[in-house]
Amino acid sequence: MENSQHGSLFDPQTTLADLVTNTGMPLNSVKVGVLDLAGSGLLERQDYYGGHVDLHPKPDLFVTFDAQFKDWDPSKDAEDLAVVLLNLEADQANATDVATTLGWPPRRFNPAAAYLVSANIVRAMEYSAEDDYWPPAFILGDELLRFVSDL
């Protein structure tokens, strides 16, 4: 959580050994925690021959835990983001443009966007982008209208 620059998939990548060092927890406790997070769909684990394990967060890790570790709450930010998206009165929106309007860096914007995507309120429009916002664009539909009208 603390080492992420963008609050998105693969940010950051780490290992079991690094988690032991950074948390001060015993290896077996870290392994159980990793199993719990991976089992909840919040962390991805890649095992390699020889026992090496790489770990990286999935976007919902930040959706779930940022409110406890950061000065913002992705679920509340998702509401603000949804209102801005709806007010565009468009079928699509560029993430960088919307984040600039809100004044949010990627580390804050991405978990709010992931909340909306995970809840099927907006759809992620995936393409190769030059910046650190995910998704780079949104497809907006009636689900967004319903979400905002329920606020």
Backbone as JSON, one array per atom type, in Angstrom:
{
  "sequence": "MENSQHGSLFDPQTTLADLVTNTGMPLNSVKVGVLDLAGSGLLERQDYYGGHVDLHPKPDLFVTFDAQFKDWDPSKDAEDLAVVLLNLEADQANATDVATTLGWPPRRFNPAAAYLVSANIVRAMEYSAEDDYWPPAFILGDELLRFVSDL",
  "N": [[0.83, -1.19, 0.0], [1.83, 1.29, 0.87], [4.04, 1.6, -0.78], [3.17, 1.93, -3.34], [2.98, 3.74, -6.33], [0.99, 4.4, -8.11], [-1.36, 3.07, -7.5], [-2.44, 0.82, -8.83], [-2.76, -2.1, -10.99], [-0.01, -4.31, -10.76], [1.54, -2.5, -9.34], [3.03, -1.88, -6.46], [5.42, -4.36, -7.59], [6.44, -7.13, -5.71], [8.18, -9.35, -3.4], [7.97, -12.36, -1.39], [10.09, -12.37, 0.43], [10.77, -9.64, 0.52], [8.44, -8.62, 1.67], [8.54, -9.79, 4.21], [10.84, -8.52, 5.21], [10.04, -5.8, 5.07], [7.73, -5.69, 6.66], [8.4, -6.9, 9.04], [7.27, -9.18, 9.92], [6.95, -12.72, 10.61], [7.93, -15.23, 8.2], [6.02, -17.32, 7.76], [3.64, -16.13, 8.64], [3.42, -14.05, 6.79], [3.1, -15.58, 4.47], [0.57, -16.75, 4.94], [-1.02, -14.44, 5.05], [-0.68, -13.53, 2.42], [-1.91, -15.65, 1.06], [-4.55, -15.25, 1.96], [-5.14, -12.67, 0.91], [-4.76, -13.14, -1.84], [-6.68, -15.12, -2.22], [-8.94, -13.61, -1.84], [-9.02, -12.14, -4.1], [-7.48, -9.86, -4.26], [-4.78, -9.74, -4.57], [-2.17, -10.88, -6.65], [-0.35, -13.8, -7.21], [2.68, -15.11, -8.31], [4.28, -18.0, -8.85], [7.52, -19.37, -9.16], [9.82, -21.72, -10.56], [12.05, -23.18, -8.28], [11.27, -21.91, -6.04], [10.98, -19.14, -5.9], [8.85, -16.35, -5.48], [6.76, -14.0, -6.89], [4.82, -11.12, -6.23], [1.96, -9.11, -6.79], [-0.26, -6.32, -6.55], [-3.8, -6.31, -7.15], [-6.14, -4.03, -8.64], [-8.37, -3.79, -6.87], [-7.33, -4.13, -4.34], [-6.44, -1.64, -3.48], [-8.82, -0.25, -3.56], [-10.11, -1.5, -1.46], [-8.43, -1.07, 0.82], [-7.32, 1.55, 0.89], [-8.72, 3.54, 2.32], [-8.01, 3.05, 4.93], [-5.29, 3.45, 4.94], [-4.6, 5.78, 3.61], [-5.26, 9.31, 3.0], [-7.74, 9.46, 1.88], [-10.83, 8.04, 0.69], [-11.61, 5.53, -1.42], [-14.25, 4.7, -2.1], [-15.86, 6.91, -1.51], [-14.56, 8.8, -3.1], [-15.15, 7.64, -5.55], [-17.82, 8.27, -5.84], [-17.67, 11.07, -6.22], [-16.16, 11.09, -8.58], [-17.94, 9.75, -10.28], [-20.05, 11.6, -10.49], [-18.76, 13.71, -11.85], [-18.17, 12.37, -14.25], [-20.77, 11.78, -15.19], [-21.77, 14.36, -15.56], [-20.41, 15.11, -17.82], [-21.94, 14.4, -19.92], [-21.58, 12.49, -21.99], [-20.63, 9.63, -24.02], [-18.23, 8.46, -23.64], [-15.17, 8.89, -21.79], [-12.05, 10.46, -21.13], [-9.53, 9.44, -19.0], [-7.3, 10.92, -18.02], [-8.04, 13.57, -18.54], [-10.31, 13.81, -16.9], [-9.22, 13.29, -14.37], [-7.52, 15.46, -14.16], [-9.38, 17.52, -14.02], [-10.49, 16.93, -11.52], [-8.24, 17.22, -9.99], [-6.67, 15.19, -9.04], [-3.94, 13.01, -8.41], [-2.56, 10.04, -10.05], [-2.37, 8.04, -8.02], [-4.48, 8.5, -6.3], [-6.7, 8.74, -8.01], [-6.88, 6.29, -9.5], [-7.74, 4.11, -7.72], [-10.39, 4.99, -7.18], [-11.48, 4.94, -9.74], [-11.18, 2.2, -10.24], [-13.01, 1.21, -8.41], [-15.47, 2.02, -9.57], [-15.34, 0.58, -11.98], [-15.14, -2.11, -11.07], [-17.59, -2.39, -9.82], [-19.25, -2.42, -11.94], [-20.28, -0.01, -12.88], [-19.19, 1.75, -14.66], [-17.48, 1.05, -17.76], [-14.24, -0.15, -18.43], [-12.1, 1.23, -20.81], [-9.75, -0.07, -22.65], [-6.54, 0.61, -23.84], [-3.31, 1.27, -25.24], [-1.61, 3.56, -23.35], [0.05, 6.64, -22.57], [0.27, 7.61, -20.02], [-0.19, 7.42, -16.4], [-2.7, 6.75, -15.55], [-5.43, 4.59, -14.85], [-8.44, 3.06, -15.75], [-7.35, 4.05, -19.06], [-9.44, 5.27, -20.34], [-13.04, 5.64, -20.17], [-16.1, 3.89, -20.77], [-19.29, 5.04, -20.79], [-22.5, 4.53, -19.42], [-25.99, 3.78, -18.81], [-25.87, 2.69, -16.28], [-24.18, 4.31, -14.84], [-25.74, 6.61, -14.59], [-27.81, 5.57, -12.97], [-26.32, 4.94, -10.64], [-25.4, 7.5, -9.79], [-27.85, 8.8, -9.41], [-28.77, 7.48, -7.22], [-27.29, 8.47, -5.15]],
  "CA": [[0.0, 0.0, 0.0], [2.65, 2.49, 1.01], [5.05, 1.7, -1.83], [2.54, 2.09, -4.65], [3.02, 5.08, -6.92], [-0.18, 4.66, -8.94], [-2.55, 2.39, -7.02], [-3.0, 0.04, -9.94], [-2.22, -3.44, -11.22], [1.45, -4.46, -10.83], [2.23, -1.38, -8.69], [4.34, -2.33, -6.9], [5.68, -5.79, -7.53], [7.29, -7.42, -4.55], [8.42, -10.76, -3.15], [7.73, -12.75, 0.0], [11.23, -11.93, 1.23], [10.65, -8.2, 0.74], [7.35, -8.39, 2.63], [9.06, -10.14, 5.53], [11.74, -7.45, 5.6], [9.33, -4.52, 5.22], [6.71, -5.73, 7.71], [8.95, -7.44, 10.27], [6.48, -10.35, 10.29], [7.58, -13.99, 10.26], [7.63, -15.72, 6.85], [4.77, -18.09, 7.72], [2.53, -15.17, 8.75], [3.33, -13.38, 5.5], [2.53, -16.54, 3.52], [-0.87, -16.86, 5.21], [-1.61, -13.18, 4.62], [-0.69, -13.54, 0.95], [-2.99, -16.57, 0.66], [-5.83, -14.59, 2.23], [-5.34, -11.59, -0.05], [-4.92, -13.74, -3.17], [-7.98, -15.79, -2.22], [-9.98, -12.57, -1.9], [-8.92, -11.47, -5.39], [-6.85, -8.57, -4.08], [-3.35, -9.87, -4.81], [-1.83, -11.97, -7.56], [0.88, -14.48, -6.82], [3.31, -15.84, -9.41], [5.3, -18.91, -8.32], [8.51, -19.78, -10.14], [10.66, -22.87, -10.23], [13.11, -22.85, -7.33], [10.68, -21.33, -4.85], [10.83, -17.69, -5.97], [7.46, -15.92, -5.59], [6.51, -12.58, -7.13], [3.48, -10.71, -5.84], [1.56, -7.77, -7.17], [-1.65, -6.03, -6.18], [-4.86, -6.05, -8.13], [-6.69, -2.71, -8.3], [-9.31, -3.81, -5.74], [-6.59, -4.03, -3.08], [-6.44, -0.22, -3.12], [-10.23, 0.08, -3.28], [-10.44, -2.07, -0.16], [-7.61, -0.65, 1.95], [-6.84, 2.94, 0.9], [-9.38, 4.35, 3.37], [-7.3, 2.83, 6.19], [-3.88, 3.8, 4.83], [-4.41, 7.06, 2.94], [-6.13, 10.39, 3.46], [-8.94, 9.45, 1.06], [-11.63, 6.81, 0.67], [-11.99, 5.29, -2.81], [-15.7, 4.61, -2.32], [-16.36, 8.29, -1.54], [-14.0, 9.4, -4.31], [-15.88, 7.09, -6.7], [-19.04, 9.06, -5.97], [-17.29, 12.34, -6.85], [-15.76, 10.77, -9.95], [-19.15, 9.41, -11.03], [-20.78, 12.85, -10.77], [-18.03, 14.4, -12.92], [-18.37, 11.62, -15.49], [-22.15, 11.97, -15.64], [-21.92, 15.74, -16.01], [-19.81, 15.27, -19.14], [-22.99, 14.11, -20.89], [-20.89, 11.85, -23.1], [-20.61, 8.17, -23.99], [-16.88, 8.06, -23.27], [-14.41, 9.92, -21.09], [-10.63, 10.26, -21.01], [-9.18, 9.45, -17.58], [-6.38, 12.02, -17.71], [-8.82, 14.81, -18.52], [-11.18, 13.81, -15.72], [-8.35, 13.4, -13.19], [-7.05, 16.84, -14.12], [-10.52, 18.3, -13.52], [-10.61, 16.67, -10.08], [-6.99, 17.57, -9.32], [-6.17, 13.98, -8.36], [-2.85, 12.25, -9.03], [-2.96, 8.65, -10.32], [-2.48, 7.22, -6.81], [-5.83, 8.69, -5.74], [-7.7, 8.54, -9.05], [-7.0, 4.9, -9.95], [-8.64, 3.3, -6.88], [-11.78, 5.42, -7.38], [-11.87, 4.39, -11.05], [-11.31, 0.75, -10.08], [-14.28, 0.99, -7.71], [-16.55, 2.12, -10.55], [-15.22, -0.53, -12.94], [-15.45, -3.37, -10.38], [-19.03, -2.41, -9.52], [-19.95, -2.38, -13.24], [-20.93, 1.29, -13.04], [-18.61, 2.17, -15.94], [-16.62, 0.02, -18.34], [-12.88, 0.29, -18.75], [-11.72, 1.25, -22.22], [-8.32, -0.38, -22.59], [-5.66, 0.83, -24.98], [-1.99, 1.68, -24.8], [-1.62, 4.98, -22.98], [1.35, 7.19, -22.17], [0.27, 8.13, -18.66], [-0.3, 6.45, -15.32], [-4.09, 6.59, -15.14], [-6.1, 3.38, -15.29], [-8.2, 2.81, -17.16], [-7.07, 5.3, -19.77], [-10.71, 5.89, -20.71], [-14.25, 4.96, -19.68], [-17.33, 3.85, -21.55], [-20.31, 5.45, -19.84], [-23.84, 4.09, -19.79], [-27.09, 4.04, -17.89], [-25.48, 2.27, -14.93], [-23.62, 5.51, -14.2], [-26.9, 7.43, -14.24], [-28.45, 4.95, -11.81], [-25.45, 5.1, -9.47], [-25.4, 8.89, -9.34], [-29.18, 9.17, -8.94], [-28.96, 6.85, -5.9], [-26.45, 9.12, -4.14]],
  "C": [[0.88, 1.26, 0.0], [3.64, 2.67, -0.14], [4.46, 1.9, -3.22], [2.59, 3.55, -5.09], [1.71, 5.45, -7.62], [-1.46, 3.97, -8.48], [-3.23, 1.57, -8.09], [-2.3, -1.31, -10.04], [-0.71, -3.39, -11.4], [2.23, -3.35, -10.11], [2.03, -1.43, -7.18], [4.38, -3.86, -6.98], [6.64, -6.02, -6.38], [7.46, -8.93, -4.43], [8.06, -11.07, -1.7], [8.86, -12.24, 0.89], [11.16, -10.43, 1.52], [9.54, -7.88, 1.74], [7.78, -8.73, 4.05], [9.94, -9.01, 6.05], [10.98, -6.16, 5.93], [8.3, -4.52, 6.34], [7.27, -6.18, 9.05], [8.18, -8.67, 10.75], [7.24, -11.63, 9.92], [7.09, -14.47, 8.89], [6.29, -16.45, 6.8], [3.54, -17.17, 7.85], [2.32, -14.42, 7.44], [2.7, -14.31, 4.47], [1.03, -16.68, 3.71], [-1.59, -15.6, 4.78], [-1.71, -13.09, 3.11], [-1.79, -14.47, 0.44], [-4.36, -15.93, 0.84], [-6.12, -13.51, 1.2], [-5.53, -12.12, -1.47], [-6.28, -14.43, -3.28], [-9.15, -14.83, -2.29], [-9.94, -11.81, -3.22], [-8.25, -10.11, -5.32], [-5.36, -8.56, -4.44], [-3.15, -11.02, -5.78], [-0.45, -12.5, -7.2], [1.4, -15.26, -8.02], [4.45, -16.67, -8.82], [6.23, -19.36, -9.45], [9.27, -21.0, -9.63], [11.78, -22.42, -9.31], [12.59, -22.13, -6.1], [10.52, -19.82, -4.86], [9.35, -17.34, -6.21], [7.42, -14.41, -5.81], [5.06, -12.29, -6.79], [3.2, -9.33, -6.41], [0.09, -7.56, -6.85], [-2.55, -6.0, -7.4], [-5.5, -4.73, -7.71], [-7.63, -2.71, -7.09], [-8.62, -3.83, -4.38], [-6.63, -2.58, -2.57], [-7.85, 0.26, -2.81], [-10.57, -0.33, -1.85], [-9.7, -1.4, 0.99], [-7.16, 0.81, 1.97], [-7.47, 3.79, 2.0], [-8.67, 4.19, 4.71], [-5.86, 3.34, 6.15], [-3.61, 5.18, 4.24], [-5.37, 8.1, 3.49], [-7.4, 10.49, 2.62], [-9.61, 8.09, 1.13], [-12.09, 6.58, -0.76], [-13.5, 5.2, -3.05], [-16.33, 6.0, -2.35], [-15.83, 9.03, -2.77], [-14.72, 8.89, -5.56], [-17.18, 7.84, -6.91], [-18.74, 10.39, -6.66], [-16.91, 12.14, -8.32], [-16.99, 10.49, -10.82], [-19.94, 10.66, -11.4], [-20.09, 13.61, -11.9], [-18.24, 13.69, -14.25], [-19.78, 11.82, -16.05], [-22.36, 13.37, -16.21], [-21.26, 16.01, -17.36], [-20.85, 15.09, -20.25], [-22.41, 13.53, -22.17], [-20.99, 10.33, -22.95], [-19.26, 7.62, -23.55], [-16.2, 9.22, -22.55], [-12.95, 9.5, -21.0], [-10.23, 10.41, -19.54], [-8.28, 10.63, -17.21], [-7.13, 13.35, -17.61], [-9.67, 14.91, -17.26], [-10.35, 13.97, -14.45], [-7.82, 14.82, -13.05], [-8.15, 17.76, -13.59], [-10.65, 18.15, -12.01], [-9.37, 17.09, -9.3], [-6.38, 16.39, -8.57], [-5.0, 13.38, -9.12], [-3.31, 10.81, -9.25], [-3.17, 7.82, -9.05], [-3.85, 7.36, -6.16], [-6.91, 8.35, -6.77], [-7.94, 7.06, -9.35], [-7.86, 4.03, -9.05], [-10.11, 3.7, -7.02], [-12.31, 4.88, -8.71], [-12.07, 2.88, -10.96], [-12.61, 0.39, -9.36], [-15.42, 1.0, -8.71], [-16.53, 0.98, -11.56], [-15.62, -1.85, -12.28], [-16.93, -3.52, -10.08], [-19.88, -2.36, -10.78], [-20.77, -1.1, -13.42], [-20.44, 1.95, -14.32], [-17.8, 1.0, -16.48], [-15.26, 0.62, -18.67], [-12.66, 0.2, -20.25], [-10.21, 1.09, -22.24], [-7.64, -0.09, -23.92], [-4.32, 1.28, -24.43], [-1.99, 3.18, -24.55], [-0.25, 5.39, -22.47], [1.41, 7.65, -20.72], [0.01, 7.03, -17.64], [-1.72, 6.26, -14.81], [-4.66, 5.31, -15.71], [-7.55, 3.44, -14.87], [-7.92, 4.12, -17.88], [-8.34, 6.03, -20.2], [-11.85, 5.03, -20.19], [-15.31, 4.95, -20.78], [-18.45, 4.05, -20.53], [-21.69, 5.02, -20.33], [-24.85, 4.41, -18.71], [-26.78, 3.62, -16.46], [-24.89, 3.44, -14.15], [-24.75, 6.43, -13.75], [-27.59, 6.87, -13.0], [-27.63, 5.15, -10.55], [-25.51, 6.52, -8.92], [-26.77, 9.29, -8.81], [-29.48, 8.55, -7.57], [-28.14, 7.52, -4.79], [-27.27, 10.05, -3.25]]
}
